[in-house]
Amino acid sequence: MDAFRVLVLWQKDGSFIKESGLSPFAMELALGVCRRHLYLQYFLKTLVKKMPSLEVATVLEMGIFQMFFMEIPDHAAVSTSVELAKAANLQEGSARLVNAVLHAARKSGLPALPPQKVRRVSIENSVPEWLVRRWFDIYGGTRAEALAKATLERPVEWIRVNLQKTSAPVLAQKLGLTGASILYDRYIQVPADAKLKTILESEAFAKGEFSMQNPSAYEVVKLLDLKPGLKVWDACAAPGGKAALMAEMDSSLEILASDVSESRVLKMRDVVDRLDLTNVRVECRDVLALDPSTSLRSAQDDTRSSKFDRILLDVPCSNMGVIARRPESVYRMTPESIKELAELQYKILQAASARLAPGGILVYATCSPDPEETTKIVNKFVKENPEFEKGESVFPGTEDLRFDGFFAQALRRK
C-alpha cells in the first residue's frame, strides 16, 4: 500500500520517491515502476481497450513489474495486486479488472516493441521519445542507446569514509564489507546484496565515520586544486556532500557552504554536526541576490573577505546524468525546461564568478552531460569574460557506470 501511495503522489504532484521513507522492498518496487513507467504503460495498453484511472493503472503497473521484473511468483503478484485494489477503495469492479488484466499479461508475455528505432529505444528504456531523439542527434545512435539503457540500471551505492575519524579498511571490516572495492582510499563500494538500511543505522554512521556519496564528487572537487588555508565557497552546496568532502580532505580550509533553500540549509547543518566538521560554516544565501560589491561575511564574522580563493558551483540542473538514481527526473524534463535551466545556470555562474580572487579557481559542475547545460555555458562565459580561462574538465560516468554522470570544468581567473 505504501508503494502505491507514493507512486500515485509522484504522478500527481511530482513528489520524490526516495524522500518517502519506504521500506527496502517498497522502495525497490516504487523506484522500479517509476524507472519502467513508459514501458509498463505501453504493455498495459496492449491488454486493455481503454486505459483505466491513474490509481487502477498504478496497481496494474505494480503487478506487471512484480511479475516480469522481480523475483516474485506470478500468483503472488496477482493476488497482492487484487488485494491492493480492494484495500485502496478504488471504483467498483477494479479488483476484478486487475485480476483479469494480470492474468492476460501472464498469458501473453512481454509485448513486441515498435520497429522504429527511436520509438523502440524510448519504450524499451522508458525514456521520453523527444529526449531519445535529442541523444541520437548529440551522441549518435550507439551512445544514445547506451545512455537510455543505463537509466534502468540500479545505481551503485558508495560509502565515503571520513578519514579524519577512521580508514576505509577499518570501516569496511566494522560494517561487514570486508573485500569490498575501495577507491581513492576513501570510497567503499557497497555490494549489491548489502542491506543499506542496516549500514545507515549503524553506530559508525551516527558517529560521523562515513557518508553516502558517489566518487564522481571527488573527481569534481579535485579540479579545485585545494591548498592548505584557502578560503572556499561552495555556493550551491545542498545537500552538503562536496563541502563535507573538502572539509574532510583538509581541516585547514575555511569553507562557506551556502544554498538558497532554508530547509536544505538546515539539513546541511545536520550533516556538518554529525561529521564534526569545524571548518565549515553553513548559510542560507541566494547567489543571484548578492551584490558583487558587498561582502559575504556574516554578522558574527566581520573580518571575512568578500573574495574566495576557490569557488565550487554545482548548479541546479536537469539531473540528466543521474536518471537511474533519480528516475522521476526524466518525466519532469522538457526541451523548454532545459533551456530555462541553462539561462539560470549562466546567471549563477556570472554572479558567483564576481567573488573569485585573482588567480583563483572556480569549478562549474552539473550532474548532466547535455551540451546546453555544460560546454555551451562555459564557452559563452569565457567568451564574455576574457579575464577567465578554461582549465581541466572531467566527465565522470562517461565510461565507468559505477560513477554518476557529471560534467565539471575548472575556470581560472587570470
C-alpha positions as CSV (number, residue, x, y, z in Angstrom):
1,M,0.0,0.0,0.0
2,D,2.8,2.4,0.8
3,A,4.5,2.0,-2.6
4,F,1.1,2.5,-4.3
5,R,0.5,5.7,-2.3
6,V,4.0,7.1,-3.1
7,L,3.6,6.3,-6.8
8,V,0.3,8.0,-7.1
9,L,1.7,11.1,-5.3
10,W,4.6,11.1,-7.7
11,Q,2.4,11.1,-10.7
12,K,0.0,13.7,-9.3
13,D,2.4,16.3,-7.9
14,G,6.0,15.2,-8.7
15,S,6.9,14.0,-5.2
16,F,10.4,12.4,-5.0
17,I,10.1,8.7,-4.2
18,K,13.4,8.4,-2.4
19,E,12.3,11.0,0.2
20,S,9.2,9.0,1.1
21,G,10.7,6.8,3.8
22,L,9.6,3.5,2.3
23,S,10.8,0.1,3.4
24,P,13.5,-1.5,1.2
25,F,11.1,-3.8,-0.6
26,A,8.5,-1.0,-1.2
27,M,11.3,1.4,-2.3
28,E,12.6,-1.2,-4.8
29,L,9.1,-1.7,-6.1
30,A,8.3,2.0,-6.4
31,L,11.6,3.0,-8.0
32,G,11.3,0.1,-10.4
33,V,7.8,1.0,-11.5
34,C,9.0,4.6,-11.9
35,R,12.1,3.6,-14.0
36,R,9.9,1.5,-16.3
37,H,6.8,3.6,-16.3
38,L,6.6,4.2,-20.0
39,Y,7.2,0.6,-20.8
40,L,4.6,-0.6,-18.3
41,Q,2.1,1.8,-19.8
42,Y,2.9,0.5,-23.3
43,F,2.4,-3.0,-22.0
44,L,-0.8,-2.1,-20.3
45,K,-2.2,-0.5,-23.5
46,T,-1.9,-3.9,-25.2
47,L,-4.0,-5.5,-22.6
48,V,-7.0,-3.1,-22.2
49,K,-9.4,-1.4,-24.7
50,K,-9.5,1.8,-22.6
51,M,-6.9,2.9,-20.1
52,P,-8.2,2.8,-16.5
53,S,-7.9,5.6,-13.9
54,L,-4.5,6.6,-12.7
55,E,-4.9,4.7,-9.5
56,V,-6.0,1.4,-11.1
57,A,-3.3,1.8,-13.8
58,T,-0.7,2.2,-11.0
59,V,-1.9,-1.0,-9.3
60,L,-1.6,-2.8,-12.7
61,E,1.9,-1.4,-13.3
62,M,3.0,-2.6,-9.9
63,G,1.6,-6.0,-10.6
64,I,3.2,-6.3,-14.1
65,F,6.5,-5.1,-12.7
66,Q,6.5,-7.7,-10.0
67,M,5.6,-10.5,-12.5
68,F,8.2,-9.7,-15.1
69,F,11.0,-7.7,-13.4
70,M,11.1,-9.0,-9.8
71,E,11.6,-12.5,-8.4
72,I,8.0,-12.8,-7.3
73,P,5.8,-15.7,-8.3
74,D,3.1,-14.7,-10.7
75,H,0.3,-15.9,-8.5
76,A,1.6,-13.8,-5.6
77,A,1.9,-10.7,-7.7
78,V,-1.7,-11.2,-9.0
79,S,-3.2,-11.9,-5.5
80,T,-1.5,-9.0,-3.8
81,S,-2.5,-6.6,-6.6
82,V,-6.1,-7.7,-6.3
83,E,-6.0,-7.2,-2.5
84,L,-4.4,-3.8,-3.1
85,A,-7.2,-2.7,-5.4
86,K,-9.7,-3.7,-2.7
87,A,-7.8,-2.1,0.2
88,A,-7.4,1.2,-1.8
89,N,-11.2,1.6,-2.1
90,L,-11.0,2.1,-5.9
91,Q,-14.1,2.2,-8.0
92,E,-16.4,-0.8,-8.2
93,G,-15.1,-3.6,-10.3
94,S,-11.4,-2.5,-10.1
95,A,-10.3,-5.7,-8.3
96,R,-11.9,-7.9,-11.0
97,L,-10.3,-5.8,-13.7
98,V,-6.9,-6.1,-12.1
99,N,-7.3,-9.8,-11.8
100,A,-8.3,-10.2,-15.4
101,V,-5.6,-7.9,-16.9
102,L,-2.8,-9.5,-14.9
103,H,-3.9,-13.0,-15.9
104,A,-3.9,-11.8,-19.5
105,A,-0.5,-10.3,-19.1
106,R,0.9,-13.6,-17.8
107,K,-0.7,-15.5,-20.7
108,S,0.5,-13.0,-23.4
109,G,4.0,-12.4,-22.1
110,L,6.1,-9.2,-22.9
111,P,4.7,-7.3,-25.9
112,A,6.7,-6.8,-29.2
113,L,8.4,-3.4,-29.4
114,P,7.8,-0.8,-32.1
115,P,10.1,-1.3,-35.2
116,Q,11.1,2.4,-35.5
117,K,14.5,2.7,-33.7
118,V,14.0,5.9,-31.7
119,R,10.5,4.8,-30.6
120,R,11.8,1.4,-29.7
121,V,14.6,2.8,-27.6
122,S,12.2,5.1,-25.9
123,I,9.6,2.5,-24.9
124,E,12.2,-0.2,-24.1
125,N,14.0,2.0,-21.6
126,S,11.2,4.3,-20.5
127,V,12.9,7.5,-21.7
128,P,10.6,10.1,-23.4
129,E,10.9,10.0,-27.2
130,W,12.0,13.6,-27.5
131,L,14.9,13.0,-25.2
132,V,16.0,9.8,-27.0
133,R,15.9,11.8,-30.3
134,R,18.0,14.6,-28.6
135,W,20.6,12.0,-27.6
136,F,20.6,10.5,-31.1
137,D,21.3,13.9,-32.5
138,I,24.0,14.8,-30.0
139,Y,25.8,11.5,-29.4
140,G,24.8,9.2,-32.3
141,G,22.7,6.0,-32.1
142,T,25.1,3.7,-30.3
143,R,25.9,6.1,-27.5
144,A,22.3,7.3,-27.2
145,E,21.1,3.7,-26.8
146,A,23.7,3.0,-24.1
147,L,22.6,6.2,-22.2
148,A,19.0,5.0,-22.4
149,K,19.8,1.5,-21.2
150,A,21.9,3.0,-18.3
151,T,18.8,4.7,-16.9
152,L,17.3,1.3,-16.0
153,E,20.4,0.1,-14.0
154,R,20.2,0.1,-10.2
155,P,22.8,2.7,-9.3
156,V,25.9,1.6,-7.4
157,E,26.0,2.9,-3.8
158,W,29.2,4.1,-2.3
159,I,30.4,5.0,1.2
160,R,32.7,8.0,1.6
161,V,35.0,7.4,4.6
162,N,35.7,10.3,6.9
163,L,39.4,9.9,7.0
164,Q,39.6,12.3,10.0
165,K,38.0,9.6,12.1
166,T,38.9,6.2,10.5
167,S,40.2,4.4,7.5
168,A,38.5,2.6,4.6
169,P,39.8,-0.9,5.6
170,V,38.9,-0.5,9.3
171,L,35.4,0.9,8.4
172,A,34.8,-1.9,5.8
173,Q,35.5,-4.5,8.5
174,K,33.3,-2.8,11.0
175,L,30.4,-2.7,8.6
176,G,30.9,-6.3,7.5
177,L,32.0,-5.2,4.0
178,T,35.4,-6.9,4.0
179,G,36.6,-7.5,0.4
180,A,34.5,-4.6,-1.0
181,S,36.1,-2.5,-3.7
182,I,37.9,0.6,-2.3
183,L,38.6,3.7,-4.5
184,Y,40.9,6.7,-3.8
185,D,41.5,5.2,-0.3
186,R,38.2,6.9,0.9
187,Y,35.3,5.3,-1.1
188,I,33.9,1.8,-0.4
189,Q,31.6,0.3,-3.0
190,V,28.5,-1.2,-1.3
191,P,27.9,-4.7,-2.5
192,A,24.6,-5.2,-4.2
193,D,23.4,-7.7,-1.6
194,A,24.3,-5.5,1.4
195,K,21.5,-4.0,3.5
196,L,21.8,-0.3,3.1
197,K,19.3,0.4,5.8
198,T,21.4,-1.5,8.3
199,I,24.5,0.4,7.2
200,L,22.8,3.8,7.7
201,E,21.5,2.8,11.1
202,S,25.0,1.8,12.3
203,E,26.9,3.4,15.2
204,A,29.6,4.3,12.7
205,F,27.2,6.5,10.7
206,A,25.9,8.2,13.8
207,K,29.4,8.9,14.9
208,G,30.2,10.6,11.6
209,E,32.7,8.0,10.3
210,F,31.2,7.9,6.9
211,S,28.6,9.4,4.5
212,M,27.0,8.2,1.3
213,Q,28.4,9.8,-1.8
214,N,29.3,8.7,-5.3
215,P,33.1,9.0,-6.2
216,S,32.2,11.4,-9.1
217,A,32.1,14.1,-6.4
218,Y,35.8,13.5,-5.7
219,E,36.6,13.9,-9.4
220,V,34.8,17.3,-9.4
221,V,36.4,18.5,-6.2
222,K,39.9,17.6,-7.4
223,L,39.6,20.2,-10.1
224,L,39.7,22.9,-7.4
225,D,43.3,22.1,-6.7
226,L,42.8,22.8,-3.0
227,K,45.8,24.0,-0.9
228,P,46.0,24.4,2.9
229,G,44.4,27.5,4.4
230,L,42.4,28.6,1.3
231,K,39.0,30.3,1.5
232,V,36.5,28.2,-0.3
233,W,32.9,28.9,-1.2
234,D,30.5,26.1,-2.1
235,A,27.8,28.3,-3.5
236,C,25.1,25.8,-4.3
237,A,26.1,23.4,-1.6
238,A,22.9,21.4,-0.6
239,P,22.8,18.6,0.4
240,G,26.4,19.4,1.6
241,G,28.3,16.3,0.4
242,K,31.0,18.1,-1.5
243,A,31.6,20.8,1.2
244,A,31.9,18.0,3.7
245,L,34.3,16.1,1.4
246,M,36.5,19.2,1.1
247,A,36.5,19.7,4.9
248,E,37.4,16.1,5.5
249,M,40.3,16.4,3.0
250,D,41.9,19.4,4.7
251,S,40.8,20.8,8.1
252,S,42.8,24.0,7.4
253,L,40.4,25.1,4.6
254,E,38.0,27.9,5.5
255,I,34.7,26.8,3.8
256,L,31.5,28.6,3.4
257,A,28.7,26.3,2.3
258,S,25.6,28.1,1.2
259,D,22.3,27.4,-0.5
260,V,19.1,29.3,-1.4
261,S,16.8,26.8,0.4
262,E,16.3,27.3,4.1
263,S,15.1,23.7,4.6
264,R,18.1,22.3,2.8
265,V,20.4,24.5,4.8
266,L,19.0,23.0,8.0
267,K,19.8,19.5,6.7
268,M,23.3,20.7,5.7
269,R,23.9,21.9,9.3
270,D,22.9,18.4,10.5
271,V,25.5,16.8,8.2
272,V,28.2,19.2,9.4
273,D,27.3,18.5,13.0
274,R,27.2,14.7,12.5
275,L,30.7,14.7,10.9
276,D,32.1,17.1,13.5
277,L,33.4,19.5,10.8
278,T,34.6,22.7,12.5
279,N,35.9,24.4,9.3
280,V,32.5,24.6,7.5
281,R,30.1,27.5,8.0
282,V,26.6,26.9,6.6
283,E,24.5,29.9,5.5
284,C,21.3,30.4,3.5
285,R,22.3,32.6,0.6
286,D,20.8,33.3,-2.9
287,V,23.7,33.7,-5.2
288,L,21.6,35.8,-7.6
289,A,20.5,38.2,-4.9
290,L,24.1,39.1,-3.8
291,D,25.5,42.5,-4.6
292,P,29.0,41.9,-6.0
293,S,30.3,45.0,-4.2
294,T,29.3,43.7,-0.8
295,S,30.9,41.1,1.5
296,L,29.5,37.6,2.1
297,R,30.5,37.8,5.8
298,S,28.0,37.1,8.5
299,A,27.2,39.4,11.4
300,Q,29.3,37.1,13.6
301,D,32.4,37.3,11.3
302,D,33.1,40.8,10.1
303,T,36.7,40.0,9.1
304,R,35.9,37.6,6.3
305,S,37.0,38.8,2.8
306,S,34.4,39.1,0.1
307,K,36.8,37.2,-2.3
308,F,37.4,33.5,-2.3
309,D,40.4,31.5,-3.5
310,R,38.2,28.7,-4.7
311,I,34.5,28.5,-5.7
312,L,32.6,25.3,-6.3
313,L,29.4,25.9,-8.3
314,D,27.4,22.7,-8.6
315,V,24.4,24.4,-10.2
316,P,20.8,23.3,-10.3
317,C,20.4,21.1,-13.4
318,S,18.1,18.6,-15.2
319,N,19.7,15.6,-13.5
320,M,20.1,14.0,-16.9
321,G,23.3,12.3,-15.8
322,V,21.7,10.6,-12.7
323,I,18.3,9.4,-14.1
324,A,19.0,5.9,-12.7
325,R,19.4,7.4,-9.2
326,R,16.5,9.9,-9.7
327,P,14.1,8.3,-12.1
328,E,11.4,10.9,-11.6
329,S,13.6,13.5,-13.2
330,V,13.2,12.0,-16.7
331,Y,9.5,12.7,-16.7
332,R,10.0,16.3,-15.5
333,M,12.3,17.3,-18.3
334,T,11.1,19.2,-21.4
335,P,13.1,21.0,-24.1
336,E,11.8,24.2,-22.6
337,S,12.8,23.3,-19.0
338,I,16.4,22.6,-20.2
339,K,16.6,25.9,-21.9
340,E,15.3,27.7,-18.8
341,L,17.8,25.8,-16.6
342,A,20.6,26.8,-18.9
343,E,19.7,30.5,-18.6
344,L,19.6,30.2,-14.8
345,Q,22.9,28.3,-14.7
346,Y,24.6,31.1,-16.7
347,K,23.2,33.8,-14.4
348,I,24.5,31.9,-11.3
349,L,27.9,31.4,-12.9
350,Q,28.2,35.1,-13.7
351,A,27.1,36.2,-10.3
352,A,29.4,33.8,-8.4
353,S,32.4,34.5,-10.5
354,A,32.5,38.1,-9.2
355,R,33.5,36.6,-5.8
356,L,36.6,34.8,-7.1
357,A,40.0,36.3,-6.2
358,P,42.6,36.9,-9.0
359,G,44.5,33.6,-9.6
360,G,41.6,31.7,-8.0
361,I,39.8,28.7,-9.5
362,L,36.0,28.3,-10.0
363,V,34.7,24.9,-10.8
364,Y,31.4,24.8,-12.7
365,A,29.7,21.4,-12.3
366,T,26.4,19.8,-13.3
367,C,25.0,16.3,-12.9
368,S,24.1,16.5,-16.6
369,P,26.2,15.8,-19.7
370,D,23.9,17.8,-22.0
371,P,25.8,20.5,-24.0
372,E,23.1,23.0,-23.3
373,E,23.9,22.8,-19.6
374,T,27.7,22.3,-19.9
375,T,30.0,23.2,-22.7
376,K,27.8,25.9,-24.2
377,I,27.5,27.6,-20.8
378,V,31.3,27.5,-20.3
379,N,32.2,28.6,-23.8
380,K,29.8,31.6,-23.6
381,F,31.1,32.6,-20.2
382,V,34.8,32.5,-21.2
383,K,34.0,34.5,-24.4
384,E,32.1,37.2,-22.5
385,N,34.6,37.2,-19.5
386,P,38.1,37.2,-21.0
387,E,39.7,37.5,-17.5
388,F,38.8,33.8,-17.1
389,E,40.5,30.9,-18.9
390,K,39.5,27.3,-19.1
391,G,41.5,24.6,-17.2
392,E,40.9,20.9,-16.9
393,S,37.5,19.3,-17.3
394,V,36.1,15.9,-16.4
395,F,33.1,13.8,-17.4
396,P,32.9,11.1,-14.7
397,G,30.3,8.5,-15.5
398,T,31.1,8.5,-19.3
399,E,32.9,5.2,-19.2
400,D,32.6,3.8,-15.7
401,L,28.9,3.3,-14.9
402,R,29.7,3.0,-11.2
403,F,30.1,6.8,-11.3
404,D,27.2,9.3,-11.6
405,G,27.1,11.2,-14.8
406,F,28.7,14.6,-14.0
407,F,30.4,17.4,-16.0
408,A,32.9,19.7,-14.4
409,Q,35.0,22.5,-15.8
410,A,37.8,24.4,-14.0
411,L,37.9,28.2,-14.7
412,R,40.9,30.2,-13.6
413,R,40.8,34.0,-13.0
414,K,43.9,35.5,-14.6
